[in-house]
Each structure stands twice: as structure tokens, then as C-alpha cells.
Amino acid sequence: MWKYFKRFLDLLMSLVILIIFFIPMIIIAIAIKIDSKGPVFFSQKRVGLRGREFKLYKFRSMCDGAEQMLESMKSENEQDGPVFKVKNDKRITRVGKIIRRASIDEFPQFFNVLKGDMSVVGPRPPLPDEVKQYKTWQNRRLSMKPGITCIWQVSGRNNIPFEQWMKLDLQYIDTWSIGLDFMIILKTIKTMIMRDGQ
């Protein structure tokens, strides 16, 4: 019963946000197009519920061809485990820095929620190459639909070691409730307002 209620809230919240922010999203799209060459949206293959792959959408915040530059930057990685994170990533555009700070680049993922690939709250969807490097116990984070925001994003984000990040996701799965989702959403809004995104 509760999973259906969660899906109902996902659909309701996504529709409300996409309607309210329709004009701002158009302005962001124009700014991205003016700021740098390349598409407005960035799509990437991610792994979702029970290992099913889907295409995740974001506003493009990096230069066109950023993924092709990744191999040469791996020595700069500041995150442990299979995840690549760099605080001052040279691939990020001027507009990209702004929309990332406020986590606005994630807004197109509400379309992923409408499609059923994602939930508003849930473990962040990993890349296929990351999943291949998971330890057996870490695969359990794929037992819940991935989310736009999660407990990791409101608990320190890039300052949290990879293994602790995985444990936080499993803690969320084991203790999930509608109340916990609302708490994470409220903390996410605070993070956006304070522009603490990385």
C-alpha cells in the first residue's frame, strides 16, 4: 500500500514542480545555450531498480564532450571507491557552476520520475561501470527505485567516503517511511536555498 502512496506523491510532486518551474526552466535552457555550445540537456545511462538500465536527464552543466575527457582526469579524483568526483572540475561551464550550486541541473529528472524510472527520494542512480565494481553487499541499494535526492545528499555529500555513502543508502532502505522522505525533501530544499550543492 505504502509503495503506491509513494508513487502517487512522486507523480503529484513532479507535476507540480514542472508546472511551477516551467518558465524558469526555459530561461535556464536559454542561458545554457548562450553560455556554451552543445545541447541543453545531458542524458546518461544509469542503473535503476533491480539493475535495470535507463537514461537519466539533466541540464547540461559541463562543456560539450565532457565524458570523453574523463579518462585523462581520473588521477584528479577526490572520491574513493568507483565514483569520480572533483570539486573544481574544469569541465563545468559558467552557467553550470550556478545551476549545480543550487542543484537546479537535476530538475529534468522529474521527467524520469513521471516515466517511472526514478522516485523523488531514493538512492542516487549509479553508472553501469560503478555497479560492476560493487561489493556483494552494496548491490542491495538497487532494491529500491533511485531518487533525485537522497540521505547522502543532505548528510555531507562529497565529504562522505564511498563506503559510508553506501551504508547510508542501505539505512534509508531499511528504515524507509513517508515521514523520512518528507524530512529528506525538506533538508534538500534547505540545501538548495543555502546553495550548498556540489
N, C-alpha and C positions, 0 to 999 in steps of 0.2 A: 504493500500500500504506500509506504513512505517513498519508495523509489519513483512511483508515479507522481506523487506530490512534488518531489524534487524536479522531475521533468516538467511539470506544469509551471513551477516557479522559474525554471530556466527559460522556457518559452515566453512567459509573461515579461520577465526582466529584459530579455534580449529584444523583444519587440518594442518595449517602452524606451530603452536606451537608443536603439537605432532610429526611432521616430524623433526623440528629443534632440539627438545629436546629428541629425541628417544634414542640416546646413553647416555646422562646424566641420563635419567630415568632408564636405565638398570643399570648404576653404582649405583644409589640411591637404587634400588631394591636389589642389591648385598650387599650394606652396611647395609641395614635393616636386611637382612637375617643373616649376620655375627654378627651383634651387639646384637641381641636378638632372642629368639625362638618365633615362631609364623609365620603367613602368611605375605607376603609382603604388600598385600592390606587389607584395612579395609573397610567393607561395613556396611551401617546402613540405616534403614528405615527412610525416611524423607517425609514431606508433601510438595507437589508442587502446581501447578496451579489448582485453584478451589477445593482444598482439596484432590487431587489425590495423593496417596502414591507411592513412587518409592524408589529404592535402590541407595543410594549415595556412590560413591567410593572415597577413599583417600589412600595415602601411610600410612601404619601403623606407627604412631609416639608414641604409648603407648605400654606398656607391654601386652602380650597376656592375655586376661581375664579382661581387664581394666573395661569393662562395669559392670562386676559382683562386682567390688569394689566400684562402685559409691554410693550405698546406705549407706555404712559406712562412706562416705566422705561428705555427704550433709551438715553437720554442718560447713564445711570449705568454703562453697560457698561465693564468693566475689561479685557476681552479684545479683541485686534484680530481682523480677519477677520470672517466671517459668524456667529461664535459669540457668544452672550450669556452673560457670567459676571459676577457681583457677589459680592464676598467677604462682605459683611454684608447679604445680601438680606432685606429687611423682610418678605417673603412667607413666610419659613421659620418654622415653629412651634417651640414649646419642645422637644417630642419630636423634631421634625425635625432640630434642631441636634445632638442627641445621636446619632441614628442616622446622620446624614451624617458626623459626625466619625469614626465607626468604619466607615463605608461599608456599614452594615447595610441601608440603604434599597435597596441593589442586590440583596439576596437573592432577591426574586421572579423575577429574571431567570434563575435556574436552571431555572424552568419554560420560559422561552424557549429555553434550551439543550436541554431534553428534546424540545421541539416541533421543533427543528432550525433555528430562526431564527437562533440565535447559537451561539457557542463560548465556552468558559470564558475563553480568551485570544484576543485579536484586536483590530483597530482598533475604537474605540468607534463605535456606530451613530449617524450624523448625522441631523438633522432634514431633511425634504424641502426646506425653504427654504434650508438651508445648502448642500445639494448643488447647487442651482440657481446658486449663486454660486461654485462651484468653478472653478478654472482647469483647463485640459485635463489637465495632468499630475497633478492632485490626484484625478481620477476613478479612478485606478488603485488607490486604497485600498479601493475597492468590489470588488476582485477576490478578496478573502478574506472569509470569514464574520466578521461583527463579534463582539466579545467583551465579557465582563463586565469584564475588566481588560485593560490593555494596557501597552505600554512607556512611553507618555506618562504614565500614572497613577503610575508608580513612578520617574519621571525629573524630577519638579518640578511636574507637573500645571498648575495655573493660572498658574504663573510662567513658563511656556514660551510664546513667541509662536506665533501660529497656524501660520505657515508652517513653523516648526521642528517643531511638532507633526505636521504632515502628512509631513514628511521622516522623522520617527521611525517613523511608521506604515509608510511605504514601505520603510524599512530593515528593519523587522520582517518584512514580506512577502518581501523579497529574501533574507533570511538565516534564514528560519524553520526551526526544528528542535524536536523534542520537548524537548531539553535547554534551549533558550531559553524554551519555555513553562514548564517547571518553575522556572527562575530567576525569571521574572516572577511566578509564583504565590507563591514564597517571599518575594519582595520585597513583594508585595501583602499577605501575612499580616503581615509586619513593619509595614507602613503602618497596617493595621487595629489591631494591638496598641498601636502608638505613638499611635493616634488622630490621624493626620496628614491624614485626608480633608478635602476642602474642597467 
